[in-house]
Amino acid sequence: MGVTDVVRVPIVAERPPLYAHADDAGADLCAAEAVTLAPGERALIGTGVSIALPEGYAAFVVPRSGLAAKHGITVVNSPGTVDAGYRGEIKVTLLNTDQRASFDVAVGDRIAQVIVMPVTRAIFEPVDELPADSVRGANGFGSTGVSGAA
């Protein structure tokens, strides 16, 4: 099954984001600069990519699973949000969570993914109390436990 919706996004980039596979949700963003991340270090890395999203869309910058699993590299503010009105360079704040090894980022390395999605704008309506017809209710973090057993 292929992608059903397509949105045209004007872009200025030496290395535009690319989808590795036809059914991928995220397109790879590449580093436009070389950086070495020491253990526990973070750095803001330019991608050389600037886009003009249409109104009603946002782009979300997320980690690449292979970098996270193999090297402990993640995106600090994931997902990073690129609003439709932003016209600057997309930059990625990478964090090296490995406690022992540095990680080298070279120009052209795939460092994150960008997902373009339609967004809905909410109208927040003040009320005296919220409806009580929710299974979860006010239960928050950790309220469902760890085990998958019922």
C-alpha positions as semicolon CSV with decimal commas, in nm:
position;residue;x (nm);y (nm);z (nm)
1;M;0,000;0,000;0,000
2;G;0,144;0,341;-0,095
3;V;0,112;0,693;0,029
4;T;-0,231;0,840;-0,041
5;D;-0,186;1,208;0,041
6;V;0,092;1,428;-0,093
7;V;0,169;1,788;0,000
8;R;0,410;2,005;-0,196
9;V;0,665;2,176;0,028
10;P;0,894;2,444;-0,116
11;I;1,250;2,381;0,001
12;V;1,597;2,533;-0,010
13;A;1,858;2,265;0,058
14;E;2,182;2,128;-0,076
15;R;2,073;1,786;0,061
16;P;1,692;1,766;0,070
17;P;1,532;1,516;0,308
18;L;1,481;1,177;0,141
19;Y;1,251;0,885;0,214
20;A;1,448;0,560;0,230
21;H;1,142;0,352;0,138
22;A;0,820;0,428;-0,047
23;D;0,605;0,371;0,263
24;D;0,823;0,557;0,518
25;A;0,655;0,824;0,731
26;G;0,978;1,013;0,795
27;A;1,230;1,155;0,550
28;D;1,594;1,154;0,658
29;L;1,760;1,484;0,750
30;C;2,137;1,503;0,697
31;A;2,399;1,698;0,889
32;A;2,538;2,005;0,715
33;E;2,828;2,026;0,959
34;A;3,068;1,788;1,133
35;V;3,044;1,748;1,511
36;T;3,186;1,511;1,771
37;L;2,952;1,437;2,060
38;A;3,136;1,328;2,374
39;P;2,953;1,095;2,615
40;G;2,656;1,285;2,761
41;E;2,712;1,584;2,530
42;R;2,451;1,754;2,314
43;A;2,493;1,982;2,012
44;L;2,272;2,184;1,781
45;I;2,347;2,062;1,430
46;G;2,243;2,242;1,113
47;T;2,085;2,050;0,827
48;G;2,105;2,320;0,561
49;V;1,732;2,266;0,502
50;S;1,475;2,546;0,501
51;I;1,112;2,477;0,409
52;A;0,787;2,667;0,359
53;L;0,507;2,447;0,491
54;P;0,156;2,527;0,375
55;E;-0,088;2,664;0,632
56;G;-0,248;2,377;0,825
57;Y;0,070;2,166;0,828
58;A;0,360;2,118;1,068
59;A;0,680;1,917;1,045
60;F;0,806;1,709;1,334
61;V;1,176;1,625;1,376
62;V;1,226;1,285;1,541
63;P;1,519;1,054;1,617
64;R;1,639;0,780;1,382
65;S;1,582;0,442;1,547
66;G;1,914;0,296;1,428
67;L;2,119;0,579;1,580
68;A;1,931;0,541;1,908
69;A;1,959;0,161;1,928
70;K;2,317;0,125;1,802
71;H;2,484;0,440;1,937
72;G;2,255;0,598;2,200
73;I;2,204;0,909;1,984
74;T;1,868;1,082;2,023
75;V;1,697;1,415;1,956
76;V;1,666;1,613;2,280
77;N;1,340;1,798;2,213
78;S;1,170;1,517;2,027
79;P;0,957;1,575;1,848
80;G;1,090;1,913;1,747
81;T;0,812;2,115;1,590
82;V;0,854;2,317;1,270
83;D;0,557;2,552;1,234
84;A;0,413;2,654;0,898
85;G;0,532;3,013;0,942
86;Y;0,898;2,923;1,012
87;R;1,140;2,991;0,727
88;G;1,478;2,939;0,893
89;E;1,712;2,642;0,879
90;I;1,594;2,324;1,045
91;K;1,846;2,237;1,315
92;V;1,858;1,923;1,525
93;T;1,968;1,902;1,888
94;L;2,139;1,564;1,916
95;L;2,230;1,405;2,250
96;N;2,483;1,126;2,301
97;T;2,337;0,911;2,580
98;D;2,626;0,662;2,564
99;Q;2,827;0,683;2,886
100;R;3,156;0,565;2,734
101;A;3,191;0,638;2,364
102;S;3,201;0,960;2,165
103;F;3,001;0,978;1,844
104;D;3,123;1,149;1,528
105;V;2,874;1,319;1,297
106;A;3,008;1,385;0,947
107;V;2,863;1,617;0,686
108;G;2,599;1,418;0,498
109;D;2,523;1,174;0,783
110;R;2,155;1,103;0,838
111;I;2,089;1,242;1,187
112;A;1,710;1,265;1,224
113;Q;1,383;1,228;1,038
114;V;1,121;1,486;0,949
115;I;0,752;1,397;0,935
116;V;0,513;1,641;0,765
117;M;0,156;1,622;0,892
118;P;-0,169;1,816;0,879
119;V;-0,251;1,974;1,213
120;T;-0,580;2,073;1,370
121;R;-0,606;2,397;1,559
122;A;-0,792;2,364;1,890
123;I;-1,038;2,607;2,041
124;F;-0,994;2,579;2,418
125;E;-1,333;2,625;2,583
126;P;-1,332;2,698;2,958
127;V;-1,579;2,484;3,157
128;D;-1,646;2,439;3,530
129;E;-1,567;2,067;3,517
130;L;-1,473;1,802;3,264
131;P;-1,703;1,517;3,159
132;A;-1,669;1,214;3,389
133;D;-1,726;0,951;3,119
134;S;-1,361;0,846;3,081
135;V;-1,216;0,506;3,169
136;R;-0,882;0,657;3,265
137;G;-1,015;0,959;3,452
138;A;-0,746;1,155;3,636
139;N;-0,501;0,860;3,655
140;G;-0,168;0,978;3,518
141;F;0,193;0,863;3,476
142;G;0,238;0,494;3,551
143;S;-0,130;0,434;3,628
144;T;-0,151;0,133;3,393
145;G;0,153;-0,040;3,541
146;V;0,434;-0,219;3,362
147;S;0,308;-0,570;3,297
148;G;0,106;-0,640;2,983
149;A;-0,090;-0,909;3,171
150;A;-0,451;-0,822;3,249
